[in-house]
Amino acid sequence: MTPRLRRYILRQMAVTTVAVGGAVVGAAICLDGLERASLLLARGLDMGTAAAYLGPRQATVAHLLLPLIAALAAALTVASLRHRGEWDAMRALGAAPGTLRLPFVGVGVVLAALLLVYEGFVLPRALELAARYEASAVLGGTARLGTGVQPRWWRLDHGLLVAREVSPAGDRLEGVSWFSLDDSGAVTNRRDADDLVHDGEAWRFGEGSQWEFSPQPLAANVTAEEIPMEGLTPGGIRRRLLPLAQHDLPTLRADSRPEAHYTLNARLAHPLSAGLLVVLASLLATAAARGRAMAAATALGAFVGMALLDLLASAAAPALGWNFVLPWGTPLLLVAALYLTWKYDASERNHPLVQSA
């Protein structure tokens, strides 16, 4: 009897996940992907490339969408079973609360494992591919690079560094452009220079070269050091240095910088939080008043709370020296919430058959 109940609950959740996933992904494509693609079209990218951009763009937010989809699906599955009386019927037949909740625990474990692999190895590649499409749009109007030139580019913090030619040693960049980007990836301004040379300590302008602002005029005292190129060494130029977000888990583990250590722990903590969120959403749906709307609202509230905790940790990390403990605050709080709600079963209080069983 118990395996059949578990399979039935999992089938119900699979159907709900498909419906919820379609709605959430469709909304994400409409609200985010199409908006970004339209911006790329406005910058001169062709329709086919802009359409192809939607795939990696959505892949870069999948690690945020998947926990939301799974949490909503778990809550709505429990709400549907309660609405049809099946949850109470299974309890009346002797199924323990832990037996009915075990399928959601299994889904949480599977989701955590999938997200660990995804965030550790797939997401960095998706971020780089999306950045390439955006770079193609940005560079489409760069006349100084000339036609037929395949420029080299490096996505750094808050900007995109582009060079027409690079010396074999990686210590001289010619035909350089720096594109300052805001948090959404839109270009805020551009600076051009004939060349940049690394003298063994820092990047300097070549003889007669200087930054030229477009469209804003350049202040006379701006130097090469004002471009945020920390860590971009000639060796980094040769291996196309990428930001931490585009590093996979082995690369982050080998990086000794505190921010890399923090990013590694955040990549490990987030999948655990997502798995715990699925279980918590199912428990909250059991404790909440009957109704799919209330169940969805509780799951959405739990997801928003998890996201806010992650954002708070990320915002506080630089001031606290990139303490690697910060990312683990969210899963610890979710564990505490699970402990407080695991034993609660609304059917024991509301259903007379269960009370007399």
Solvent accessible surface area in square Angstrom, and as a share of the most:
residue,aa,sasa,rsa
1,M,139,0.62
2,T,50,0.29
3,P,74,0.46
4,R,166,0.60
5,L,21,0.10
6,R,82,0.30
7,R,127,0.46
8,Y,57,0.22
9,I,1,0.00
10,L,76,0.38
11,R,135,0.49
12,Q,49,0.22
13,M,10,0.04
14,A,57,0.44
15,V,108,0.62
16,T,27,0.16
17,T,47,0.27
18,V,116,0.67
19,A,67,0.52
20,V,17,0.10
21,G,11,0.11
22,G,49,0.47
23,A,70,0.54
24,V,25,0.14
25,V,58,0.33
26,G,30,0.29
27,A,48,0.37
28,A,16,0.12
29,I,57,0.29
30,C,81,0.49
31,L,136,0.68
32,D,40,0.21
33,G,0,0.00
34,L,87,0.44
35,E,103,0.46
36,R,9,0.03
37,A,9,0.07
38,S,58,0.37
39,L,70,0.35
40,L,0,0.00
41,L,64,0.32
42,A,90,0.70
43,R,64,0.23
44,G,64,0.62
45,L,20,0.10
46,D,90,0.46
47,M,137,0.61
48,G,50,0.48
49,T,36,0.21
50,A,2,0.01
51,A,56,0.44
52,A,50,0.39
53,Y,0,0.00
54,L,40,0.20
55,G,47,0.45
56,P,14,0.09
57,R,46,0.17
58,Q,23,0.10
59,A,29,0.22
60,T,12,0.07
61,V,36,0.21
62,A,23,0.18
63,H,33,0.15
64,L,84,0.42
65,L,30,0.15
66,L,67,0.34
67,P,0,0.00
68,L,26,0.13
69,I,12,0.06
70,A,11,0.08
71,A,0,0.00
72,L,26,0.13
73,A,0,0.00
74,A,0,0.00
75,A,0,0.00
76,L,34,0.17
77,T,2,0.01
78,V,1,0.00
79,A,4,0.03
80,S,19,0.12
81,L,0,0.00
82,R,12,0.04
83,H,113,0.51
84,R,115,0.42
85,G,31,0.30
86,E,48,0.21
87,W,3,0.01
88,D,5,0.03
89,A,47,0.37
90,M,12,0.06
91,R,22,0.08
92,A,30,0.23
93,L,129,0.64
94,G,63,0.60
95,A,12,0.10
96,A,50,0.39
97,P,32,0.20
98,G,29,0.28
99,T,27,0.16
100,L,0,0.00
101,R,4,0.01
102,L,80,0.40
103,P,9,0.05
104,F,1,0.00
105,V,44,0.25
106,G,34,0.33
107,V,36,0.21
108,G,3,0.03
109,V,99,0.57
110,V,87,0.50
111,L,15,0.08
112,A,21,0.16
113,A,56,0.44
114,L,111,0.55
115,L,0,0.00
116,L,69,0.34
117,V,87,0.50
118,Y,34,0.13
119,E,6,0.03
120,G,1,0.01
121,F,89,0.37
122,V,70,0.40
123,L,10,0.05
124,P,1,0.01
125,R,133,0.48
126,A,9,0.07
127,L,46,0.23
128,E,30,0.14
129,L,82,0.41
130,A,6,0.05
131,A,12,0.09
132,R,96,0.35
133,Y,42,0.16
134,E,23,0.10
135,A,3,0.02
136,S,56,0.36
137,A,4,0.03
138,V,17,0.10
139,L,24,0.12
140,G,61,0.59
141,G,63,0.60
142,T,8,0.05
143,A,93,0.72
144,R,71,0.26
145,L,8,0.04
146,G,43,0.41
147,T,139,0.81
148,G,79,0.76
149,V,54,0.31
150,Q,157,0.70
151,P,30,0.19
152,R,118,0.43
153,W,20,0.07
154,W,3,0.01
155,R,52,0.19
156,L,14,0.07
157,D,93,0.48
158,H,127,0.57
159,G,0,0.00
160,L,4,0.02
161,L,0,0.00
162,V,0,0.00
163,A,0,0.00
164,R,81,0.29
165,E,94,0.42
166,V,26,0.15
167,S,29,0.19
168,P,136,0.86
169,A,53,0.41
170,G,0,0.00
171,D,49,0.26
172,R,89,0.33
173,L,0,0.00
174,E,56,0.25
175,G,0,0.00
176,V,0,0.00
177,S,0,0.00
178,W,4,0.01
179,F,7,0.03
180,S,20,0.13
181,L,15,0.08
182,D,60,0.31
183,D,146,0.76
184,S,61,0.39
185,G,7,0.07
186,A,27,0.21
187,V,54,0.31
188,T,71,0.42
189,N,31,0.16
190,R,50,0.18
191,R,37,0.14
192,D,12,0.06
193,A,2,0.02
194,D,91,0.47
195,D,11,0.06
196,L,0,0.00
197,V,41,0.24
198,H,30,0.14
199,D,85,0.44
200,G,62,0.59
201,E,151,0.67
202,A,25,0.20
203,W,15,0.05
204,R,102,0.37
205,F,51,0.21
206,G,9,0.09
207,E,180,0.81
208,G,77,0.74
209,S,12,0.08
210,Q,109,0.49
211,W,1,0.00
212,E,100,0.45
213,F,45,0.19
214,S,49,0.31
215,P,112,0.70
216,Q,83,0.37
217,P,122,0.77
218,L,49,0.24
219,A,56,0.44
220,A,114,0.89
221,N,117,0.60
222,V,25,0.14
223,T,63,0.37
224,A,3,0.03
225,E,85,0.38
226,E,98,0.44
227,I,4,0.02
228,P,46,0.29
229,M,15,0.07
230,E,146,0.65
231,G,49,0.47
232,L,4,0.02
233,T,63,0.36
234,P,27,0.17
235,G,18,0.18
236,G,0,0.00
237,I,5,0.02
238,R,150,0.55
239,R,160,0.58
240,R,73,0.27
241,L,29,0.14
242,L,36,0.18
243,P,28,0.17
244,L,32,0.16
245,A,50,0.39
246,Q,12,0.05
247,H,19,0.09
248,D,21,0.11
249,L,26,0.13
250,P,79,0.50
251,T,61,0.36
252,L,1,0.01
253,R,196,0.72
254,A,90,0.70
255,D,33,0.17
256,S,113,0.73
257,R,95,0.35
258,P,77,0.48
259,E,45,0.20
260,A,0,0.00
261,H,86,0.38
262,Y,16,0.06
263,T,25,0.15
264,L,24,0.12
265,N,15,0.08
266,A,34,0.26
267,R,16,0.06
268,L,66,0.33
269,A,2,0.02
270,H,25,0.11
271,P,3,0.02
272,L,79,0.39
273,S,1,0.00
274,A,0,0.00
275,G,6,0.06
276,L,28,0.14
277,L,0,0.00
278,V,0,0.00
279,V,12,0.07
280,L,10,0.05
281,A,0,0.00
282,S,2,0.01
283,L,3,0.01
284,L,47,0.23
285,A,2,0.01
286,T,2,0.01
287,A,38,0.29
288,A,17,0.13
289,A,70,0.54
290,R,114,0.41
291,G,24,0.23
292,R,106,0.39
293,A,86,0.67
294,M,94,0.42
295,A,1,0.01
296,A,27,0.21
297,A,57,0.44
298,T,35,0.20
299,A,0,0.00
300,L,85,0.42
301,G,43,0.41
302,A,18,0.14
303,F,29,0.12
304,V,69,0.39
305,G,30,0.29
306,M,6,0.03
307,A,33,0.25
308,L,106,0.53
309,L,60,0.30
310,D,40,0.21
311,L,118,0.59
312,L,121,0.60
313,A,13,0.10
314,S,58,0.38
315,A,79,0.61
316,A,32,0.24
317,A,0,0.00
318,P,76,0.48
319,A,94,0.73
320,L,105,0.52
321,G,50,0.48
322,W,82,0.29
323,N,67,0.34
324,F,97,0.41
325,V,82,0.47
326,L,45,0.23
327,P,10,0.06
328,W,71,0.25
329,G,30,0.29
330,T,5,0.03
331,P,3,0.02
332,L,118,0.59
333,L,99,0.49
334,L,12,0.06
335,V,74,0.43
336,A,50,0.38
337,A,32,0.25
338,L,23,0.12
339,Y,174,0.66
340,L,137,0.68
341,T,29,0.17
342,W,81,0.28
343,K,175,0.74
344,Y,85,0.32
345,D,8,0.04
346,A,2,0.02
347,S,4,0.03
348,E,83,0.37
349,R,149,0.54
350,N,71,0.36
351,H,36,0.16
352,P,93,0.58
353,L,110,0.55
354,V,16,0.09
355,Q,111,0.49
356,S,94,0.61
357,A,101,0.78
